[in-house]
Amino acid sequence: MNDYKRYCRNILFCLMAGILGLLSFIKANQGYPDLYIPRAGQPLPDKVDYKLEAPLTGLPHQAPVYKYKITQITPNDATELAQKLGLQGSVEYDSVMKRYLVRDGQKQLELEAESGKWEYHDYAVWGNVELNKSIPSDEEAIRAAQTTLDQLGIKTANFNIRVIPQTAGGLMGNEKIVRKDVYLMRMLDGKPVYGVSRIIVSVGHQGEIEAICKFYHELEFDRTVELKNVEQAYTELKNKRASINIHPDAKTAVIKQIKLGYWEDAGPSSSQIYVQPVWVFRGDAYVNGEVEEFDAFVPAVEGVKIADIP
């Protein structure tokens, strides 16, 4: 009988230990997957002497995590969006790329079935550098972009806006602006979203809309989480457990700013369903007496790392 009681106690102890271990694991990574943040295309320096000048006070200890609104895009969705854009073609489905296509002459809409991201181009004018265009001012381009997005039902209040002129020519000193791309960069909880989270509206001749690219998922609040200590994130940066964009010949780097942002993955909803906070480090790298800006991203949720770093 005593052996039986001892056996039961051992079983109970093992069960409790397993449960506590599981709870500790869940608490450690809070149930969120590793982030797919691209590494810099250029090689990293063998060793960088990082110096921290950015203040560590006033940084948040908690932040919301958001998740994708999972909705399966249908042919009717593609038809409705195409009609709003003025396209009259029929809907085709590309089973390989998992996207819907609508073509109307040289106008084309591509709508991803899993993510809801889409691109519209009028190829008669977009990228056509031979046309003689009257390109609007930055302010006029922004107004044209916002008016079009309002008509499409896309709210832009939580986006930062900047305009990038696109040019052609220049070999013989005759460079000209062929369109203006209005970038609308998403903000969440007052913080910038890095990665693909943006809208790009290409504005051409007299404010004509040449292209629209909606590169983000619709989101909803998931929950508020405790953040990784920023000193720990700094250690991960120094140990190359971060996505670091720095000159390959840098020997010394001074971190002058640390802030919290978010990262949205470029992949489909099936590979990543959360938009998680990240610590963003910015500063100056010193290369042979010259100063080069650098930045780095470290996942901010405790227990989460960059997916391709062992």
Short mmCIF file of the C-alpha atoms (twelve columns), coordinates in Angstrom:
data_MODEL
# 
_entry.id   MODEL 
# 
loop_
_atom_site.group_PDB 
_atom_site.id 
_atom_site.type_symbol 
_atom_site.label_atom_id 
_atom_site.label_alt_id 
_atom_site.label_comp_id 
_atom_site.label_asym_id 
_atom_site.label_seq_id 
_atom_site.Cartn_x 
_atom_site.Cartn_y 
_atom_site.Cartn_z 
_atom_site.pdbx_PDB_model_num 
ATOM 1   C CA . MET A 1   0.000   0.000  0.000   1 
ATOM 2   C CA . ASN A 2   2.860   2.357  0.876   1 
ATOM 3   C CA . ASP A 3   4.460   1.614  -2.496  1 
ATOM 4   C CA . TYR A 4   1.182   2.466  -4.222  1 
ATOM 5   C CA . LYS A 5   0.928   5.802  -2.369  1 
ATOM 6   C CA . ARG A 6   4.541   6.571  -3.204  1 
ATOM 7   C CA . TYR A 7   3.834   5.755  -6.864  1 
ATOM 8   C CA . CYS A 8   0.797   8.072  -6.896  1 
ATOM 9   C CA . ARG A 9   2.786   10.870 -5.264  1 
ATOM 10  C CA . ASN A 10  5.516   10.499 -7.891  1 
ATOM 11  C CA . ILE A 11  2.963   10.616 -10.710 1 
ATOM 12  C CA . LEU A 12  1.336   13.706 -9.173  1 
ATOM 13  C CA . PHE A 13  4.723   15.365 -8.739  1 
ATOM 14  C CA . CYS A 14  5.622   14.726 -12.391 1 
ATOM 15  C CA . LEU A 15  2.278   16.111 -13.553 1 
ATOM 16  C CA . MET A 16  2.677   19.252 -11.448 1 
ATOM 17  C CA . ALA A 17  6.239   19.727 -12.674 1 
ATOM 18  C CA . GLY A 18  5.074   19.382 -16.275 1 
ATOM 19  C CA . ILE A 19  2.249   21.873 -15.777 1 
ATOM 20  C CA . LEU A 20  4.565   24.379 -14.100 1 
ATOM 21  C CA . GLY A 21  7.090   23.949 -16.893 1 
ATOM 22  C CA . LEU A 22  4.412   24.556 -19.507 1 
ATOM 23  C CA . LEU A 23  3.163   27.642 -17.683 1 
ATOM 24  C CA . SER A 24  6.712   28.955 -17.437 1 
ATOM 25  C CA . PHE A 25  7.181   28.439 -21.180 1 
ATOM 26  C CA . ILE A 26  3.911   30.193 -21.990 1 
ATOM 27  C CA . LYS A 27  4.847   33.069 -19.698 1 
ATOM 28  C CA . ALA A 28  8.305   33.275 -21.265 1 
ATOM 29  C CA . ASN A 29  7.209   33.688 -24.871 1 
ATOM 30  C CA . GLN A 30  3.608   34.699 -24.140 1 
ATOM 31  C CA . GLY A 31  2.421   32.405 -26.899 1 
ATOM 32  C CA . TYR A 32  3.716   34.448 -29.838 1 
ATOM 33  C CA . PRO A 33  5.787   33.073 -32.736 1 
ATOM 34  C CA . ASP A 34  9.230   34.242 -33.771 1 
ATOM 35  C CA . LEU A 35  9.329   37.186 -36.164 1 
ATOM 36  C CA . TYR A 36  10.384  37.056 -39.804 1 
ATOM 37  C CA . ILE A 37  12.474  40.223 -40.055 1 
ATOM 38  C CA . PRO A 38  14.774  40.231 -43.103 1 
ATOM 39  C CA . ARG A 39  18.493  40.346 -42.414 1 
ATOM 40  C CA . ALA A 40  20.618  42.986 -44.108 1 
ATOM 41  C CA . GLY A 41  21.741  41.985 -47.605 1 
ATOM 42  C CA . GLN A 42  25.329  42.962 -46.902 1 
ATOM 43  C CA . PRO A 43  27.552  41.012 -44.482 1 
ATOM 44  C CA . LEU A 44  27.793  42.171 -40.879 1 
ATOM 45  C CA . PRO A 45  31.112  43.360 -39.443 1 
ATOM 46  C CA . ASP A 46  33.042  40.734 -37.496 1 
ATOM 47  C CA . LYS A 47  33.019  42.888 -34.381 1 
ATOM 48  C CA . VAL A 48  31.489  46.262 -33.566 1 
ATOM 49  C CA . ASP A 49  32.167  48.256 -30.421 1 
ATOM 50  C CA . TYR A 50  28.671  49.515 -29.585 1 
ATOM 51  C CA . LYS A 51  28.282  52.509 -27.299 1 
ATOM 52  C CA . LEU A 52  24.965  53.492 -25.775 1 
ATOM 53  C CA . GLU A 53  24.136  57.191 -25.595 1 
ATOM 54  C CA . ALA A 54  20.359  56.923 -25.904 1 
ATOM 55  C CA . PRO A 55  18.413  57.409 -22.655 1 
ATOM 56  C CA . LEU A 56  16.772  54.287 -21.235 1 
ATOM 57  C CA . THR A 57  14.211  56.180 -19.160 1 
ATOM 58  C CA . GLY A 58  10.647  56.755 -20.266 1 
ATOM 59  C CA . LEU A 59  10.466  53.616 -22.411 1 
ATOM 60  C CA . PRO A 60  7.297   51.505 -22.151 1 
ATOM 61  C CA . HIS A 61  7.151   48.248 -20.205 1 
ATOM 62  C CA . GLN A 62  3.941   47.006 -21.859 1 
ATOM 63  C CA . ALA A 63  2.446   47.233 -25.339 1 
ATOM 64  C CA . PRO A 64  -0.514  45.843 -27.282 1 
ATOM 65  C CA . VAL A 65  -0.100  42.987 -29.741 1 
ATOM 66  C CA . TYR A 66  -2.386  42.957 -32.773 1 
ATOM 67  C CA . LYS A 67  -3.538  40.063 -34.922 1 
ATOM 68  C CA . TYR A 68  -4.736  39.781 -38.482 1 
ATOM 69  C CA . LYS A 69  -8.434  39.727 -39.184 1 
ATOM 70  C CA . ILE A 70  -8.642  36.395 -40.972 1 
ATOM 71  C CA . THR A 71  -11.113 36.684 -43.834 1 
ATOM 72  C CA . GLN A 72  -11.158 34.587 -46.977 1 
ATOM 73  C CA . ILE A 73  -11.304 36.852 -50.004 1 
ATOM 74  C CA . THR A 74  -13.970 35.821 -52.526 1 
ATOM 75  C CA . PRO A 75  -14.492 36.524 -56.247 1 
ATOM 76  C CA . ASN A 76  -17.255 38.944 -55.240 1 
ATOM 77  C CA . ASP A 77  -14.726 40.931 -53.198 1 
ATOM 78  C CA . ALA A 78  -12.497 41.173 -56.268 1 
ATOM 79  C CA . THR A 79  -15.439 42.269 -58.432 1 
ATOM 80  C CA . GLU A 80  -16.515 44.968 -55.959 1 
ATOM 81  C CA . LEU A 81  -13.007 46.384 -55.620 1 
ATOM 82  C CA . ALA A 82  -12.474 46.327 -59.384 1 
ATOM 83  C CA . GLN A 83  -15.715 48.243 -59.915 1 
ATOM 84  C CA . LYS A 84  -14.648 50.886 -57.379 1 
ATOM 85  C CA . LEU A 85  -11.420 51.273 -59.359 1 
ATOM 86  C CA . GLY A 86  -13.335 51.555 -62.628 1 
ATOM 87  C CA . LEU A 87  -12.367 48.152 -64.075 1 
ATOM 88  C CA . GLN A 88  -14.932 46.204 -66.083 1 
ATOM 89  C CA . GLY A 89  -13.084 42.935 -66.740 1 
ATOM 90  C CA . SER A 90  -14.012 39.482 -65.452 1 
ATOM 91  C CA . VAL A 91  -12.391 37.891 -62.392 1 
ATOM 92  C CA . GLU A 92  -9.719  35.216 -62.894 1 
ATOM 93  C CA . TYR A 93  -8.116  33.104 -60.162 1 
ATOM 94  C CA . ASP A 94  -4.412  32.241 -60.122 1 
ATOM 95  C CA . SER A 95  -4.258  29.056 -58.036 1 
ATOM 96  C CA . VAL A 96  -0.449  29.053 -57.953 1 
ATOM 97  C CA . MET A 97  -0.089  32.577 -56.550 1 
ATOM 98  C CA . LYS A 98  -3.449  32.367 -54.724 1 
ATOM 99  C CA . ARG A 99  -4.683  35.670 -56.064 1 
ATOM 100 C CA . TYR A 100 -7.531  37.110 -58.082 1 
ATOM 101 C CA . LEU A 101 -6.852  39.034 -61.293 1 
ATOM 102 C CA . VAL A 102 -9.061  41.554 -63.071 1 
ATOM 103 C CA . ARG A 103 -7.875  43.002 -66.397 1 
ATOM 104 C CA . ASP A 104 -9.442  45.845 -68.333 1 
ATOM 105 C CA . GLY A 105 -7.265  46.901 -71.252 1 
ATOM 106 C CA . GLN A 106 -3.956  47.992 -69.740 1 
ATOM 107 C CA . LYS A 107 -5.432  48.335 -66.276 1 
ATOM 108 C CA . GLN A 108 -4.953  45.428 -63.881 1 
ATOM 109 C CA . LEU A 109 -5.950  44.527 -60.322 1 
ATOM 110 C CA . GLU A 110 -4.229  41.780 -58.309 1 
ATOM 111 C CA . LEU A 111 -5.893  40.786 -55.021 1 
ATOM 112 C CA . GLU A 112 -4.313  38.216 -52.680 1 
ATOM 113 C CA . ALA A 113 -6.868  35.658 -51.514 1 
ATOM 114 C CA . GLU A 114 -5.234  34.998 -48.117 1 
ATOM 115 C CA . SER A 115 -4.027  38.407 -46.977 1 
ATOM 116 C CA . GLY A 116 -6.361  40.854 -48.706 1 
ATOM 117 C CA . LYS A 117 -3.380  42.887 -49.936 1 
ATOM 118 C CA . TRP A 118 -3.820  44.235 -53.441 1 
ATOM 119 C CA . GLU A 119 -2.200  46.181 -56.282 1 
ATOM 120 C CA . TYR A 120 -3.799  48.222 -59.049 1 
ATOM 121 C CA . HIS A 121 -1.820  49.542 -62.036 1 
ATOM 122 C CA . ASP A 122 -2.745  51.446 -65.163 1 
ATOM 123 C CA . TYR A 123 0.153   50.312 -67.332 1 
ATOM 124 C CA . ALA A 124 -0.733  52.769 -70.092 1 
ATOM 125 C CA . VAL A 125 0.666   55.551 -67.900 1 
ATOM 126 C CA . TRP A 126 2.467   53.941 -64.924 1 
ATOM 127 C CA . GLY A 127 6.112   53.486 -65.839 1 
ATOM 128 C CA . ASN A 128 5.612   55.124 -69.241 1 
ATOM 129 C CA . VAL A 129 8.464   57.628 -69.297 1 
ATOM 130 C CA . GLU A 130 7.795   58.721 -72.887 1 
ATOM 131 C CA . LEU A 131 4.613   60.599 -72.010 1 
ATOM 132 C CA . ASN A 132 4.764   64.349 -71.529 1 
ATOM 133 C CA . LYS A 133 3.170   64.765 -68.108 1 
ATOM 134 C CA . SER A 134 2.211   67.738 -65.991 1 
ATOM 135 C CA . ILE A 135 3.082   66.446 -62.519 1 
ATOM 136 C CA . PRO A 136 1.289   68.056 -59.545 1 
ATOM 137 C CA . SER A 137 2.940   69.518 -56.461 1 
ATOM 138 C CA . ASP A 138 3.456   67.356 -53.369 1 
ATOM 139 C CA . GLU A 139 0.410   68.904 -51.693 1 
ATOM 140 C CA . GLU A 140 -1.756  68.292 -54.765 1 
ATOM 141 C CA . ALA A 141 -0.495  64.700 -55.026 1 
ATOM 142 C CA . ILE A 142 -1.396  64.065 -51.374 1 
ATOM 143 C CA . ARG A 143 -4.887  65.492 -51.877 1 
ATOM 144 C CA . ALA A 144 -5.426  63.344 -54.986 1 
ATOM 145 C CA . ALA A 145 -4.270  60.222 -53.140 1 
ATOM 146 C CA . GLN A 146 -6.418  60.874 -50.066 1 
ATOM 147 C CA . THR A 147 -9.501  61.660 -52.154 1 
ATOM 148 C CA . THR A 148 -9.139  58.373 -54.043 1 
ATOM 149 C CA . LEU A 149 -8.576  56.351 -50.864 1 
ATOM 150 C CA . ASP A 150 -11.614 57.986 -49.243 1 
ATOM 151 C CA . GLN A 151 -13.704 56.944 -52.252 1 
ATOM 152 C CA . LEU A 152 -12.424 53.377 -51.795 1 
ATOM 153 C CA . GLY A 153 -13.405 53.421 -48.119 1 
ATOM 154 C CA . ILE A 154 -9.799  53.334 -46.873 1 
ATOM 155 C CA . LYS A 155 -9.268  55.446 -43.760 1 
ATOM 156 C CA . THR A 156 -5.887  57.178 -43.573 1 
ATOM 157 C CA . ALA A 157 -6.026  58.921 -40.180 1 
ATOM 158 C CA . ASN A 158 -3.461  56.548 -38.625 1 
ATOM 159 C CA . PHE A 159 -0.869  56.911 -41.376 1 
ATOM 160 C CA . ASN A 160 2.151   59.152 -41.766 1 
ATOM 161 C CA . ILE A 161 2.452   60.587 -45.271 1 
ATOM 162 C CA . ARG A 162 5.486   61.400 -47.391 1 
ATOM 163 C CA . VAL A 163 5.961   61.995 -51.115 1 
ATOM 164 C CA . ILE A 164 8.767   60.509 -53.202 1 
ATOM 165 C CA . PRO A 165 9.197   61.821 -56.774 1 
ATOM 166 C CA . GLN A 166 10.074  59.203 -59.379 1 
ATOM 167 C CA . THR A 167 12.374  60.394 -62.144 1 
ATOM 168 C CA . ALA A 168 13.597  59.240 -65.546 1 
ATOM 169 C CA . GLY A 169 16.453  60.274 -67.817 1 
ATOM 170 C CA . GLY A 170 19.394  62.136 -66.359 1 
ATOM 171 C CA . LEU A 171 22.210  60.828 -68.583 1 
ATOM 172 C CA . MET A 172 22.312  64.047 -70.610 1 
ATOM 173 C CA . GLY A 173 21.122  66.320 -67.833 1 
ATOM 174 C CA . ASN A 174 17.475  66.067 -68.845 1 
ATOM 175 C CA . GLU A 175 16.128  64.231 -65.802 1 
ATOM 176 C CA . LYS A 176 12.411  64.725 -65.312 1 
ATOM 177 C CA . ILE A 177 9.802   63.739 -62.750 1 
ATOM 178 C CA . VAL A 178 7.434   61.165 -64.260 1 
ATOM 179 C CA . ARG A 179 5.164   60.632 -61.245 1 
ATOM 180 C CA . LYS A 180 4.924   61.174 -57.509 1 
ATOM 181 C CA . ASP A 181 4.509   58.223 -55.174 1 
ATOM 182 C CA . VAL A 182 2.542   59.102 -52.055 1 
ATOM 183 C CA . TYR A 183 3.590   56.779 -49.225 1 
ATOM 184 C CA . LEU A 184 1.179   56.314 -46.330 1 
ATOM 185 C CA . MET A 185 3.005   54.538 -43.493 1 
ATOM 186 C CA . ARG A 186 0.810   52.929 -40.852 1 
ATOM 187 C CA . MET A 187 0.944   53.821 -37.154 1 
ATOM 188 C CA . LEU A 188 -0.321  51.598 -34.323 1 
ATOM 189 C CA . ASP A 189 -0.840  52.935 -30.826 1 
ATOM 190 C CA . GLY A 190 1.026   56.047 -31.972 1 
ATOM 191 C CA . LYS A 191 4.072   54.017 -33.026 1 
ATOM 192 C CA . PRO A 192 5.411   53.335 -36.540 1 
ATOM 193 C CA . VAL A 193 4.848   49.969 -38.205 1 
ATOM 194 C CA . TYR A 194 7.874   48.695 -40.111 1 
ATOM 195 C CA . GLY A 195 7.943   46.011 -42.784 1 
ATOM 196 C CA . VAL A 196 5.229   46.053 -45.431 1 
ATOM 197 C CA . SER A 197 2.563   48.057 -43.612 1 
ATOM 198 C CA . ARG A 198 1.906   50.848 -46.091 1 
ATOM 199 C CA . ILE A 199 -0.153  52.199 -48.960 1 
ATOM 200 C CA . ILE A 200 1.526   53.608 -52.060 1 
ATOM 201 C CA . VAL A 201 -0.476  55.798 -54.432 1 
ATOM 202 C CA . SER A 202 1.243   56.796 -57.688 1 
ATOM 203 C CA . VAL A 203 0.020   60.176 -58.941 1 
ATOM 204 C CA . GLY A 204 0.769   61.256 -62.494 1 
ATOM 205 C CA . HIS A 205 -0.400  63.755 -65.121 1 
ATOM 206 C CA . GLN A 206 -2.605  66.449 -63.555 1 
ATOM 207 C CA . GLY A 207 -3.312  64.267 -60.524 1 
ATOM 208 C CA . GLU A 208 -4.294  61.114 -62.424 1 
ATOM 209 C CA . ILE A 209 -4.013  57.964 -60.286 1 
ATOM 210 C CA . GLU A 210 -1.611  55.584 -62.036 1 
ATOM 211 C CA . ALA A 211 -1.307  52.899 -59.360 1 
ATOM 212 C CA . ILE A 212 -2.393  51.957 -55.831 1 
ATOM 213 C CA . CYS A 213 -0.697  49.315 -53.681 1 
ATOM 214 C CA . LYS A 214 -2.266  48.304 -50.355 1 
ATOM 215 C CA . PHE A 215 0.450   46.336 -48.589 1 
ATOM 216 C CA . TYR A 216 -0.993  45.637 -45.156 1 
ATOM 217 C CA . HIS A 217 -3.419  43.384 -43.305 1 
ATOM 218 C CA . GLU A 218 -6.543  44.466 -41.501 1 
ATOM 219 C CA . LEU A 219 -5.917  44.146 -37.757 1 
ATOM 220 C CA . GLU A 220 -7.662  43.746 -34.440 1 
ATOM 221 C CA . PHE A 221 -6.397  44.015 -30.864 1 
ATOM 222 C CA . ASP A 222 -5.146  40.758 -29.347 1 
ATOM 223 C CA . ARG A 223 -3.843  41.590 -25.862 1 
ATOM 224 C CA . THR A 224 -1.366  43.713 -23.942 1 
ATOM 225 C CA . VAL A 225 1.941   42.006 -23.088 1 
ATOM 226 C CA . GLU A 226 4.981   42.635 -20.926 1 
ATOM 227 C CA . LEU A 227 7.950   43.789 -22.984 1 
ATOM 228 C CA . LYS A 228 11.461  42.441 -23.072 1 
ATOM 229 C CA . ASN A 229 13.785  44.577 -20.971 1 
ATOM 230 C CA . VAL A 230 15.546  47.054 -23.258 1 
ATOM 231 C CA . GLU A 231 18.926  46.169 -21.722 1 
ATOM 232 C CA . GLN A 232 18.305  42.555 -22.751 1 
ATOM 233 C CA . ALA A 233 17.402  43.731 -26.262 1 
ATOM 234 C CA . TYR A 234 20.648  45.731 -26.357 1 
ATOM 235 C CA . THR A 235 22.587  42.596 -25.413 1 
ATOM 236 C CA . GLU A 236 20.859  40.674 -28.225 1 
ATOM 237 C CA . LEU A 237 21.865  43.432 -30.638 1 
ATOM 238 C CA . LYS A 238 25.519  43.216 -29.574 1 
ATOM 239 C CA . ASN A 239 25.378  39.426 -29.999 1 
ATOM 240 C CA . LYS A 240 23.977  39.807 -33.559 1 
ATOM 241 C CA . ARG A 241 20.600  38.380 -32.536 1 
ATOM 242 C CA . ALA A 242 18.920  41.251 -34.338 1 
ATOM 243 C CA . SER A 243 18.189  42.510 -37.833 1 
ATOM 244 C CA . ILE A 244 21.041  45.000 -38.212 1 
ATOM 245 C CA . ASN A 245 21.548  47.386 -41.118 1 
ATOM 246 C CA . ILE A 246 25.131  48.602 -40.676 1 
ATOM 247 C CA . HIS A 247 28.149  49.162 -42.929 1 
ATOM 248 C CA . PRO A 248 30.206  45.941 -43.177 1 
ATOM 249 C CA . ASP A 249 33.431  47.836 -42.353 1 
ATOM 250 C CA . ALA A 250 32.089  49.560 -39.238 1 
ATOM 251 C CA . LYS A 251 34.255  49.238 -36.133 1 
ATOM 252 C CA . THR A 252 32.384  51.514 -33.733 1 
ATOM 253 C CA . ALA A 253 28.718  52.446 -33.490 1 
ATOM 254 C CA . VAL A 254 26.949  54.883 -31.179 1 
ATOM 255 C CA . ILE A 255 23.283  54.233 -30.397 1 
ATOM 256 C CA . LYS A 256 21.540  57.585 -30.114 1 
ATOM 257 C CA . GLN A 257 17.890  56.581 -30.138 1 
ATOM 258 C CA . ILE A 258 15.830  53.654 -28.856 1 
ATOM 259 C CA . LYS A 259 12.109  53.540 -29.478 1 
ATOM 260 C CA . LEU A 260 9.295   51.038 -29.701 1 
ATOM 261 C CA . GLY A 261 7.709   50.209 -33.031 1 
ATOM 262 C CA . TYR A 262 5.844   47.325 -34.668 1 
ATOM 263 C CA . TRP A 263 6.737   44.842 -37.388 1 
ATOM 264 C CA . GLU A 264 4.328   43.480 -39.992 1 
ATOM 265 C CA . ASP A 265 5.487   40.427 -41.911 1 
ATOM 266 C CA . ALA A 266 5.251   40.359 -45.704 1 
ATOM 267 C CA . GLY A 267 4.043   36.757 -45.882 1 
ATOM 268 C CA . PRO A 268 0.510   35.378 -46.044 1 
ATOM 269 C CA . SER A 269 -1.722  35.088 -42.996 1 
ATOM 270 C CA . SER A 270 -0.968  31.368 -42.832 1 
ATOM 271 C CA . SER A 271 2.685   32.033 -41.900 1 
ATOM 272 C CA . GLN A 272 2.263   34.870 -39.400 1 
ATOM 273 C CA . ILE A 273 -0.928  36.211 -37.855 1 
ATOM 274 C CA . TYR A 274 0.409   38.776 -35.383 1 
ATOM 275 C CA . VAL A 275 1.853   42.259 -35.565 1 
ATOM 276 C CA . GLN A 276 4.247   42.410 -32.635 1 
ATOM 277 C CA . PRO A 277 6.218   45.245 -31.028 1 
ATOM 278 C CA . VAL A 278 9.941   45.586 -31.744 1 
ATOM 279 C CA . TRP A 279 12.726  47.618 -30.189 1 
ATOM 280 C CA . VAL A 280 14.256  49.947 -32.785 1 
ATOM 281 C CA . PHE A 281 17.856  51.094 -32.295 1 
ATOM 282 C CA . ARG A 282 19.236  53.978 -34.378 1 
ATOM 283 C CA . GLY A 283 22.566  55.712 -34.394 1 
ATOM 284 C CA . ASP A 284 25.840  56.418 -36.145 1 
ATOM 285 C CA . ALA A 285 28.443  53.914 -37.329 1 
ATOM 286 C CA . TYR A 286 32.021  55.038 -37.917 1 
ATOM 287 C CA . VAL A 287 33.790  53.744 -41.025 1 
ATOM 288 C CA . ASN A 288 37.312  54.962 -41.812 1 
ATOM 289 C CA . GLY A 289 36.600  58.356 -40.296 1 
ATOM 290 C CA . GLU A 290 33.223  58.694 -42.032 1 
ATOM 291 C CA . VAL A 291 29.826  58.589 -40.318 1 
ATOM 292 C CA . GLU A 292 27.126  56.217 -41.609 1 
ATOM 293 C CA . GLU A 293 23.628  55.904 -40.142 1 
ATOM 294 C CA . PHE A 294 22.567  52.457 -38.946 1 
ATOM 295 C CA . ASP A 295 19.499  50.846 -37.442 1 
ATOM 296 C CA . ALA A 296 18.559  47.525 -35.883 1 
ATOM 297 C CA . PHE A 297 15.382  45.693 -34.920 1 
ATOM 298 C CA . VAL A 298 14.994  43.361 -31.929 1 
ATOM 299 C CA . PRO A 299 11.696  41.575 -31.095 1 
ATOM 300 C CA . ALA A 300 10.262  43.248 -27.982 1 
ATOM 301 C CA . VAL A 301 8.043   40.414 -26.695 1 
ATOM 302 C CA . GLU A 302 9.784   38.269 -24.089 1 
ATOM 303 C CA . GLY A 303 10.830  34.898 -25.525 1 
ATOM 304 C CA . VAL A 304 10.408  35.956 -29.170 1 
ATOM 305 C CA . LYS A 305 13.432  36.042 -31.475 1 
ATOM 306 C CA . ILE A 306 14.075  36.585 -35.169 1 
ATOM 307 C CA . ALA A 307 13.036  33.383 -36.913 1 
ATOM 308 C CA . ASP A 308 16.186  32.669 -38.933 1 
ATOM 309 C CA . ILE A 309 18.647  33.288 -36.075 1 
ATOM 310 C CA . PRO A 310 19.351  30.075 -34.105 1 
# 
